[in-house]
């Protein structure tokens, strides 16, 4: 056991497989962030490349995940900001937040948070994970059952007196608004889009049950490629009238940077870095209500992000004997989030599903992640084949990833006594407020529980 022997051919093949099987996720999670689907494709490569250069794990893969997408949208109140200022302004806001999360990650690494993170109580981690999973479920469902997605549900919910009353408390409990709106959606099935619902149900069932009928030699992720492919073909041939990915803009041929006297060009579009940094006081600080709240939120985001990386790295250490450094992985997270900011991406974190696929497909080093990143960067001009893909199919991919943990929260059900109270309390707080607020509430509950719990009796001699 230990790090596998370096094999560049294996890394190349594994990186190529990862690049192909992860495309639907990139598009889906961009929807969760709250900006156009194509931005998930446009911004995924550079952060992963930076992470591949700085991580110490051969298997680790990083990017925008369902949890980071949900946290970003929730912290920034993405829907309201886009409605008020437009998508381009929101992309800048997201990028600024990514930069803050990156800086907070490096700060936490310097003060030794990596070791402290291992002390976060299990009930808090378990409850937080369930609360986020339900939040992802709530965010993805509208695009699955309504032809015009979440915008249509938001309009319909205005006719519900209960939904309107709950919406008045959105600043305090934004998650409660999502819960109420979806419950209302379940009472108006006659408003659901027939084609979108069929695509959504079919896609979810196909992905969830794929292990029972897919050939074993196919790599994980093949099922999501098939779902998006079938849905896209249907959209083209039957003039699907629901929401689709839409046009994917071509990268400016002069964008990016080159080396070797221009013989090699890296076609990546960067934001105005001066504006990215200098406008923070004007936009992001105002959004959070002050520097202190911004710093607190970014630090909590970075801490929660690292819990995902810690879980993945610890698993590889236990199963494959691959040691890891908490400080190094924390810095890698910070560097990747900084690069994500430069290209307009939401904060990134370790991806459990992609990391497991990386290990299963024979990765031997970080070269695999670099290959995947470069494939996403250079193949972007050919991604227009995704333009007609229905968003209902993308929602089915997201739902299939969290459905089991939402319906059967085995981790929470295993908790007993005061731990159960802390776990469920954290989960409900995360669901009804926001991920960062819920995580903080969970830590408070754990501290109170520790004070109130009776001390263990000393054994009699």
C-alpha positions in Angstrom: 0.0 0.0 0.0 1.0 3.6 -0.3 1.2 5.9 -3.3 1.0 3.9 -6.5 4.0 3.7 -8.9 4.0 6.6 -11.4 2.6 5.6 -14.8 1.9 8.5 -17.2 -0.1 6.3 -19.5 -2.5 5.3 -16.8 -2.8 9.0 -15.7 -3.5 10.1 -19.2 -6.3 7.6 -19.6 -7.7 8.2 -16.2 -7.7 12.0 -16.7 -9.5 11.6 -20.1 -12.2 9.4 -18.5 -12.6 11.9 -15.7 -12.9 14.8 -18.2 -15.7 13.0 -20.1 -17.7 11.7 -17.2 -17.7 14.9 -15.2 -19.1 17.3 -17.9 -22.8 16.8 -16.9 -21.8 17.6 -13.2 -20.0 20.8 -14.2 -23.1 22.0 -16.0 -25.5 20.9 -13.3 -23.6 22.5 -10.4 -23.4 25.8 -12.3 -27.2 25.9 -12.2 -27.0 25.4 -8.4 -24.6 28.3 -8.1 -27.2 30.5 -9.8 -25.4 31.5 -13.0 -25.6 30.2 -16.6 -25.0 26.5 -17.1 -22.1 27.0 -19.6 -20.1 28.8 -16.9 -19.5 25.4 -15.2 -17.7 24.2 -18.3 -15.9 27.5 -18.9 -14.4 27.8 -15.4 -13.7 24.3 -14.3 -10.3 23.7 -15.8 -8.0 26.4 -14.2 -9.0 25.7 -10.5 -8.5 21.9 -11.0 -5.1 22.6 -12.6 -4.0 24.7 -9.7 -5.3 22.1 -7.2 -3.4 19.3 -9.1 -0.2 21.3 -8.8 -0.5 21.9 -5.0 -2.3 18.8 -3.6 -0.3 15.9 -2.2 -2.9 13.3 -3.0 -2.7 11.4 -6.3 -6.4 10.6 -6.3 -7.9 13.9 -5.1 -10.1 15.8 -7.6 -11.5 19.2 -6.8 -14.1 21.5 -8.2 -17.5 23.1 -7.6 -19.5 20.5 -5.7 -23.2 20.4 -4.8 -22.4 21.7 -1.3 -20.1 24.6 -2.4 -22.6 25.6 -5.0 -25.5 25.6 -2.5 -23.4 27.5 0.1 -22.3 30.1 -2.3 -25.8 30.8 -3.7 -27.2 30.9 -0.2 -24.6 33.1 1.3 -24.8 35.6 -1.5 -28.6 35.3 -2.0 -27.9 34.6 -5.6 -31.4 34.7 -7.1 -32.2 38.1 -5.6 -28.8 39.5 -6.7 -29.2 38.3 -10.3 -32.7 39.7 -10.4 -31.5 43.1 -9.2 -28.1 43.5 -10.9 -27.9 40.9 -13.7 -25.8 37.8 -14.2 -22.5 39.4 -15.1 -22.5 41.4 -11.8 -23.3 38.2 -9.9 -20.4 36.4 -11.5 -18.1 39.1 -10.2 -19.7 38.9 -6.8 -19.2 35.1 -6.8 -15.6 35.5 -7.9 -14.9 38.0 -5.1 -16.4 35.6 -2.6 -14.2 32.8 -3.9 -11.2 35.0 -3.4 -12.2 35.6 0.2 -12.7 31.9 0.8 -9.3 31.2 -0.7 -7.6 33.8 1.5 -9.4 32.4 4.5 -8.3 28.9 3.6 -4.6 30.0 3.6 -5.1 31.8 6.9 -6.6 28.7 8.5 -3.7 26.6 7.3 -1.2 29.0 8.9 -3.0 28.9 12.3 -3.2 25.1 12.3 -6.9 24.7 11.6 -6.2 21.5 9.7 -5.6 19.7 12.9 -8.4 21.4 14.7 -10.9 20.3 12.0 -10.4 16.7 13.0 -12.0 17.6 16.3 -15.4 18.8 14.8 -18.0 16.6 16.5 -19.3 13.8 14.4 -23.0 14.8 15.1 -22.3 18.2 13.7 -20.6 16.8 10.5 -23.4 14.3 10.0 -26.3 16.8 10.5 -24.6 19.4 8.4 -24.2 16.9 5.5 -27.8 15.9 5.7 -29.1 19.5 5.8 -27.0 20.4 2.8 -28.2 17.3 0.9 -31.8 18.3 1.5 -30.9 21.9 0.4 -29.5 20.6 -2.8 -32.6 18.5 -3.3 -34.8 21.6 -2.9 -32.7 23.6 -5.3 -32.7 21.0 -8.0 -36.4 19.9 -7.9 -38.0 23.0 -9.6 -35.9 22.6 -12.7 -37.0 19.0 -12.9 -40.7 19.3 -12.7 -41.4 22.7 -14.1 -40.9 23.5 -17.8 -39.4 26.9 -16.9 -37.7 25.9 -13.7 -37.3 27.7 -10.5 -38.5 31.0 -12.0 -41.8 29.5 -12.7 -42.2 28.1 -9.2 -41.2 31.5 -7.7 -44.0 33.1 -9.7 -46.6 30.5 -8.8 -45.7 30.6 -5.1 -46.8 34.2 -5.0 -50.4 33.0 -5.2 -49.9 31.0 -1.9 -50.6 33.0 1.2 -48.5 30.7 3.4 -45.5 31.0 0.9 -45.9 34.8 0.9 -45.9 34.9 4.8 -42.8 32.7 5.0 -41.0 34.8 2.3 -41.2 37.8 4.7 -38.6 36.0 6.9 -36.3 35.2 4.0 -33.4 37.3 5.4 -33.5 35.2 8.6 -34.4 31.8 7.2 -33.8 31.6 3.4 -33.9 27.8 3.5 -37.4 27.9 5.0 -38.6 29.7 1.9 -37.3 26.9 -0.3 -39.0 24.3 1.8 -42.3 26.1 1.7 -42.1 26.7 -2.0 -41.4 23.1 -2.8 -44.2 21.9 -0.5 -46.5 24.2 -2.4 -45.2 22.8 -5.7 -46.3 19.3 -4.6 -49.9 20.6 -4.3 -50.1 21.9 -7.9 -49.1 18.9 -10.2 -51.3 20.4 -12.9 -48.7 23.1 -13.3 -45.8 20.7 -13.9 -44.4 20.4 -17.3 -45.2 16.9 -18.8 -42.1 16.5 -20.8 -39.8 18.0 -18.2 -41.2 15.7 -15.5 -40.9 12.6 -17.6 -37.3 13.4 -18.4 -36.6 14.2 -14.8 -38.1 11.0 -13.4 -36.6 8.8 -16.1 -33.1 10.4 -15.6 -33.2 10.0 -11.8 -34.4 6.4 -12.0 -31.8 5.6 -14.7 -28.9 6.9 -12.7 -30.0 5.5 -9.4 -30.6 2.0 -10.8 -27.7 2.0 -13.2 -25.6 -0.3 -11.1 -28.2 -3.1 -11.6 -28.0 -3.1 -15.4 -25.0 -1.2 -16.7 -22.0 -3.4 -17.9 -19.4 -3.6 -15.2 -16.5 -2.6 -17.5 -17.9 0.9 -18.1 -16.4 3.6 -15.8 -18.5 5.4 -13.2 -20.2 8.4 -14.7 -21.1 6.7 -17.9 -24.7 6.6 -16.8 -24.9 10.5 -16.5 -23.4 10.8 -20.0 -26.2 8.5 -21.3 -28.9 10.4 -19.5 -27.7 13.8 -20.9 -27.2 12.3 -24.3 -30.7 10.8 -24.5 -32.3 14.0 -23.2 -30.4 16.1 -25.7 -31.4 13.9 -28.6 -35.0 14.1 -27.4 -34.8 17.9 -27.1 -33.5 18.3 -30.7 -35.9 15.9 -32.4 -39.0 16.7 -30.6 -38.6 20.5 -30.2 -38.5 20.5 -26.4 -39.9 23.8 -25.2 -38.6 23.7 -21.6 -35.5 25.3 -20.2 -32.2 24.1 -21.7 -28.5 24.8 -21.2 -28.6 27.3 -24.0 -25.8 28.8 -26.2 -22.3 28.4 -25.0 -20.3 31.5 -26.0 -17.0 30.9 -27.7 -13.8 31.9 -25.9 -12.1 35.0 -27.2 -9.2 33.7 -29.4 -6.9 36.3 -27.9 -7.8 35.4 -24.3 -5.5 33.6 -22.0 -1.8 33.5 -22.1 0.9 31.9 -24.2 4.5 30.7 -23.9 7.3 29.4 -26.1 7.0 32.5 -28.2 3.3 32.0 -28.7 3.5 28.5 -30.0 1.4 27.2 -27.1 -1.6 29.2 -26.0 -3.8 28.5 -23.0 -7.3 29.8 -24.0 -8.7 30.9 -20.6 -10.7 34.1 -20.0 -9.8 35.9 -16.8 -11.8 38.5 -15.0 -10.4 42.0 -14.5 -8.2 41.2 -11.5 -7.8 44.8 -10.4 -11.6 45.1 -10.3 -11.9 41.8 -8.6 -9.8 43.0 -5.7 -10.6 46.7 -5.5 -14.4 46.4 -5.8 -14.7 44.1 -2.7 -15.5 47.0 -0.3 -18.2 48.3 -2.7 -20.0 45.0 -3.4 -19.2 42.0 -1.2 -18.8 43.9 2.1 -22.1 45.7 1.5 -23.8 42.3 0.7 -22.7 40.9 4.1 -23.2 44.1 6.1 -19.6 44.7 7.1 -16.1 43.3 7.0 -16.6 41.3 10.2 -19.5 39.3 8.8 -17.8 38.8 5.5 -14.7 37.5 7.2 -16.7 35.2 9.5 -18.8 33.8 6.6 -15.7 33.2 4.4 -13.8 31.5 7.2 -16.8 29.3 8.0 -17.1 28.5 4.3 -13.4 27.6 4.1 -13.6 25.4 7.3 -16.7 23.5 6.0 -14.9 23.1 2.6 -12.0 21.5 4.3 -14.1 19.0 6.1 -14.9 17.4 2.7 -11.2 17.3 1.8 -10.4 15.8 5.2 -13.0 13.1 4.8 -11.7 12.1 1.3 -8.0 12.2 2.3 -8.6 10.3 5.5 -10.5 7.6 3.5 -7.6 7.2 1.1 -5.2 7.0 4.0 -7.2 4.2 5.7 -7.9 2.2 2.5 -4.7 2.8 0.5 -2.1 3.8 3.0 -1.6 7.2 1.4 -0.5 9.8 4.1 -1.6 13.4 3.8 -0.8 16.8 5.3 -3.7 18.9 6.6 -1.7 22.1 6.1 -0.8 21.3 2.5 -4.4 20.3 1.6 -5.7 23.5 3.2 -3.3 25.6 1.2 -4.2 23.7 -2.0 -7.8 24.5 -1.3 -6.9 28.2 -0.9 -4.9 28.3 -4.1 -7.6 26.6 -6.1 -10.3 29.0 -4.7 -8.0 31.9 -5.7 -7.7 30.7 -9.2 -11.5 30.0 -9.3 -12.0 33.7 -8.4 -9.7 34.7 -11.3 -12.0 32.9 -13.9 -15.3 33.7 -12.3 -16.0 30.4 -10.5 -17.7 29.6 -7.2 -15.4 28.3 -4.4 -14.1 24.8 -5.0 -13.6 21.8 -2.7 -12.7 18.2 -2.8 -15.2 16.1 -4.8 -15.8 12.7 -3.3 -17.4 11.2 -6.4 -14.8 12.4 -8.8 -11.9 11.4 -6.5 -13.3 7.9 -6.2 -13.6 7.6 -10.0 -10.0 8.9 -10.3 -8.8 6.1 -8.0 -10.9 3.4 -9.7 -9.7 4.3 -13.2 -6.1 3.7 -12.3 -4.7 7.2 -11.4 -1.1 7.1 -10.2 -0.3 10.8 -9.6 -1.6 14.3 -9.7 -0.9 14.3 -13.5 -4.3 12.8 -14.0 -6.0 15.9 -12.5 -3.8 18.1 -14.8 -4.9 16.1 -17.8 -8.6 16.5 -16.9 -8.2 20.2 -16.4 -6.4 20.7 -19.7 -9.1 18.6 -21.5 -11.8 20.9 -20.1 -9.9 24.0 -21.2 -9.0 22.9 -24.7 -12.3 21.1 -25.6 -14.6 23.9 -24.5 -15.2 25.0 -28.2 -16.7 21.6 -28.9 -19.1 21.7 -25.9 -21.9 23.4 -27.9 -23.3 19.9 -28.2 -24.6 20.5 -24.7 -26.7 23.6 -25.7 -30.0 21.8 -26.3 -29.7 19.6 -23.2 -32.8 20.0 -21.0 -32.2 21.3 -17.5 -34.7 18.7 -16.3 -32.1 16.0 -17.2 -29.4 17.9 -15.3 -31.6 18.2 -12.3 -32.1 14.4 -12.3 -28.3 14.0 -12.1 -28.1 16.3 -9.0 -31.1 14.6 -7.4 -29.7 11.1 -7.9 -26.6 12.1 -6.1 -28.4 13.1 -2.9 -31.7 11.2 -3.0 -30.6 8.2 -0.9 -29.0 10.3 1.8 -32.1 12.6 2.0 -34.6 9.8 2.2 -32.6 7.5 4.5 -30.3 9.6 6.6 -28.5 6.6 8.0 -25.8 8.6 9.7 -28.3 10.6 11.7 -30.4 7.6 12.5 -27.4 5.9 14.1 -26.9 8.7 16.6 -28.2 8.2 20.1 -29.2 10.5 23.0 -27.7 13.9 23.1 -25.7 13.2 19.9 -29.0 12.7 18.1 -30.3 16.0 19.3 -27.1 17.8 18.1 -27.1 16.0 14.8 -30.8 16.7 13.9 -30.6 20.2 15.3 -27.6 20.9 13.1 -29.4 19.4 10.1 -32.6 21.3 10.6 -30.7 24.6 11.2 -28.7 24.1 8.0 -31.8 23.3 6.0 -34.0 26.2 7.3 -31.3 29.0 7.4 -28.1 28.5 5.4 -25.2 26.1 5.4 -22.8 28.5 7.1 -25.3 29.5 9.7 -26.4 25.9 10.2 -22.8 24.8 10.7 -22.2 27.5 13.3 -25.4 26.6 15.1 -24.3 23.0 15.2 -21.0 23.9 16.9 -23.0 25.9 19.5 -25.3 22.9 20.1 -22.3 20.6 20.5 -20.8 23.0 23.0 -24.0 23.2 25.0 -24.4 19.5 24.9 -20.9 19.0 26.1 -21.6 21.3 29.1 -24.9 19.6 29.9 -23.8 16.0 29.4 -23.0 14.3 32.7 -19.3 13.4 33.2 -18.5 9.7 32.9 -18.3 7.9 36.2 -14.9 6.9 37.3 -14.3 3.2 37.5 -14.1 1.8 41.0 -10.9 0.1 42.0 
